[in-house]
Amino acid sequence: MPIGGVVISCKPEDCSLLSTRLTSIAGLEVHGSDDKGNIVAVLETRTTDDMEALVKQVTAIETVLHVGLTYLNAEDEAGLIAEGAYTPQVFGRRKGEKLQK
């Protein structure tokens, strides 16, 4: 089960409402914010693919400026990958970029 720490950035005036909205998203736990518009949250999902989908969901919120990953632990999933029981999707490429073999 991957667990990731993120900092979600927004304009300072949007921070309170965004924090409240984020608390309603399954798999996301808000731990705090500052007066500069940074919200500290933890994401906990079944797979890294699910985590990527959750980050995309948060990024799509109109007041979110950026979601920055600060910590990721996926030891359980790494074990499944090593056993051949799970193959994550490739992510992190630029739009239209082809996977090199």
N, C-alpha and C positions, 0 to 999 in steps of 0.2 A: 504494500500500500504506500504509494508515494506521498510524501509530506513536503510541502514547499512553503518557504517564507517569502512574502512579497511586500513591496512598498508600492501602493497605488497612489498616483499623484493626480491632483486636481487643483483648481483655483481655490485659494483659502476660503472664499465666500461660499463655495459649494461643499466644503468638507463635512459639515454636520449632516446635511441631507443625504449626501452620498454614503456616509458611514451607516446611516439608518437603512438606506436601500440595500447596501451590501450585506447587512445582517440577515436579510431574507433569502439569500442565495445558499442553497444546500452545498455543503462541502467547503464553505468559506467562513472563517471566524475572524472577526475584527478584534484586534488587541489594543488599538489606540491610534491616536492621531496627534498632529502638532498644528501650530498656527500658521504654518507655511503651506498647508494643503497635502501633507503626506499622511497616508493611512497605512498602518502596519497590520497585515493580515496573514493568516495561515490557511493554506489550501490542503485539503486531505481528500484524495480521490482513489478509486480502485486501480487505475493504471495511469501511466504518463500520457497516454492518448486522451484520457478523460480530463487530466489536468490541463492539457493544451486547450481542450474545448472550453473548460471553465475560464481560463485566461482570456480566450477569445470572447466569451460571454461578457466578462467584466470590461474588456477593452471596448466593446460595442456600446457601453453606456455613454451617453452624450457628454457627461461632465468629466469622464475619465480622460486624463491627458496621457498617462503612461502606466504600465504595470511592469515593475522591475523585479526579477527574481533575485533574491539574496541568499537563499538556502534551498537545497533539494536533497532529500534522502529517499532513495528508491531501492534499498537493499533487498527487500522482499521480491520486488519485480526483477532485480538483477539475477536472483536465484532462479526464477522461472525462465528467464531468457537463457541462462546457462544450461538449463535442463532441456531446452527446446520446447517448453510448454507455452511460451508466449513470444510473439514477435511484434514489437512496437512499430507503429507507422513512422516513417522518416519525416521529421519536421525541421524547421529552421532554414529552409531554402527561400530564396527570393522568388517572388511571383514569376512564373514562366521559366525558372531555372530548372534544368534537367539534372537528375541524379547521375553522378558519374560513377562508373563501375570500376 
